[in-house]
């Protein structure tokens, strides 16, 4: 029970941080809608190519806000440990125009635990974020910062098919904290906290869907300004196996 208690304590702790900040700061509220496709190509028993792309809207689909393209190479030395090195490109929009772009190399470590029947996943990610403000003079618009992320996720199995066809239903609960660092970071060392809750349905051994409600509390670049966002996130995961069959 110890990993589960740590997980529950983490949720309560980060929720307390959010509430404490909200009491002292100016907080606005909004909603977002995220659509994301994840692809994993298994190259051999230890190596895989991982690519994903996403589109994000806000204000009840009324405004396009962001796109994301990301790819990386993953190494899995065991069933409980994996490493990933990747690169992402993002674009940010406001009032229909792209106002900022980002180039983002990143590295991550994932540790998986099993607390039968619950599966626990710990993800540690470091991002190097290069920004360019496309609405201003280039000499004044470039900036850089690091971002450190930790996510804990619990997957609770609800149902599994007896036909050996890979179908199953689970319920995911998690929390992720994101922290900024670097000389350009002034007011927003705390970047955001995400509470994630929702079901995941595995259609077969290669395809699954997830619908996640995300409660995101994030800082802005201005002092004392925070955003409370209610996010509905549709994810599609597609696994492909290119290894030779004996």
N, C-alpha and C positions, 0 to 999 in steps of 0.2 A: 504493500500500500504506500510505501514511501515515495516513489515517483509520482503517484497520483496526488498525494498531499502537496508535493512541491509544485506540481502543475496548478492546483487550485489556489495555492498561496500566491503564485505568480499573477494569476488573473486578478485576485483581490488587490495585490500590491500596485499593479499598474493602473487599475481602475481608481484607486485612491489618489495616485499622482494626478490623473486626469481631473478628478473632482476638485483637488486642491488648487490646481492651476485655474480651473474654470471659475472658482470663487473670487480670484484676485484679478482676472483679466477680462477683456472684452471678447465675448465669444459669439460668433454668428453661426447660423445653422443652415445646412443645405442638403441636397441629395445628389447622388451620382449613380450611373449605371455602367458596369464594366463587362466587356465581352472579350474572352481570351481563348486562344487555341494553343495547346501545347503538343509538341511532337517529340517523340523519343525514338531514335534509331539505334538499335543495338548492333554494335559493330563486331564484338566478340564477348566472351564471358565477363570481361572487366571494363571494356570501353564502350561509350555511347555518345552519340551526337544529340544534343538537346536544343530545340528551337521553339520559340513561342512568339506570337504576335497578338496585340490587343488594341481595341478601340474603346474609348471612354467618353460618355456624355454626362451632362448634368442638368439639373432643373427639369426632371421628368422628360428626358430625351430631347429637350428643347434646344440644347446647345452642345455642339461638339467641342470637347475639351482637350483630348490627348490621344496620341497613338504611341505604340511601343513595339519595337522589333528587337528580339534578343536571341543570341545563339551562343553555345558553349560546348566544350568537350568535357565529358564526365568520366571519372575513374572510380570503380567500385572494387576495392580490394577484398571486401567481405560483405555479407548481407546486412551488417549493422553500420557500415561506414562507407561514405562516398565523398569524393572531392569534385569540384567543378571550377573551371576557369572559363569566363565568357566575356562577351561584349554586347552592349545594348545601344540602340539609338532611339531617342524619344523626341516628340514634337508637342509643344503646348500651345493651345489656342485660346483666344479671347475675342468675343464678338465676331466670330467667323474668320479671323486672321491669325496666322501663326506668329506668336510674339516671342517664342523662345525655343531653342533646341538644346539637346543634351547628348553628349557622347559619354558612355559609361562602361569602362572595364570593371569587372567584378570577379571576386573569388569567394567560394563558399565551402563549408564543411557541414555535412549532415550526419547525425548520429541517431540511429533507430533503436528503440527499446520495445520490449514486449512485456506487458503486464496483463496476462491472459484474462479476458479476451481482448483487452484494449491495446492498441498499438500507439506508441508515443514516438514523436519525431522532434528532434532538436536541430534547428538550422541556424548556423552562424555565417553571416555574409558581410564582406567588406566591399564597398563601392568607391571608385574614384570618379567623381562627377565633374565633367567639363561643360559649362554652360555658355551659351551665346545668345544674347538678347538681339533678336532680328529686327527690332523696331527702333534701334538706336545706332549711333556710330560704333563701328566694330571696336575701335580703340578703347571705348569706355564700357563695353558690354560683356566682355569675357570675364568669367569667374570660375573658381575651382573649390571644391571641398570634398572631404571624405565623408562617408556615411557608414555607420556600423549598425547592423541589424541582428536581432535575435528573435527567433520565432519558435514557440513550442506548440505542437499540435497533437491532439488526441483523436484517434479514429475508433469509434465504438461500433462494432458490427451489429446490425439489426436483423438481417436476413441473408441467407445464402441458398442458391438453387441446389437441389439434389440431383440435377441432371448432368452435372460436371461440364456445364457450358460456360462457366465463368461468371454467371450473373450473380450480383450481390448488391445489398443496400447497406450503407453505413451512415453514421452521423458524426460530423467533425466539429470539434470545439478547440479553439486556439487563441493565442495572443501573440502579437509581435510589437516590439519596441524598436524605434529607429532614432539614432543619435548622430548629429552632425559634428564635424571637427574640421579645423583649418583656419587660416588667417582671415578668410573672407566671412567667417561665421561670427556674427556679433550678437544678435538677439535670439537666434533660434538654434542653440545647442540641442535642445530637445526638438526633434523633428516631428515625430508623430507616434501615436500608439493605435494599434488596430486590434479589436476584438472580433474574432471570426467564428460564426456559427452557421451550420447548414448541412443538408444531406448530400450524399454522393451515391450515384447509381452506376454500377459497372455493368455495361450491356453485354460484353464478352471479354475475352482475354486481351483484346487490343484496344478497346474503346470504353471510356467512361465519362460521365457528366457530373458536374457538381453545381449546386446553387447555394451561394454563400451570402448571408447577411453580414456585412462588415460595419462595425461602429468605429469610425476613424476620428480621432481627436488630433489635430495637427496645428503646428505653429506657422506663422507667416514671417516674411522678412522684416516686418515692422514690429516695434515693441508693443507688448500688451494686446496683440491681436491674434486670436485663435479661431479655428474653424471646426465645427462639429458636423460631421458628414454621415449620413445614412446611405450606405452603398449596397446595391444588389449586384452580385458578381456571378455571371454564368461562365463556367469553365468547361472546355472540351479537351480531353486528353486522349492522344492517339499514339499507340506503341507499335513500332515496326521492328521486325527481327531480320537482320541481314546476315546472320551467322549461317555457316554451312551446316546442313543437317546430315547426321550420320545414319 
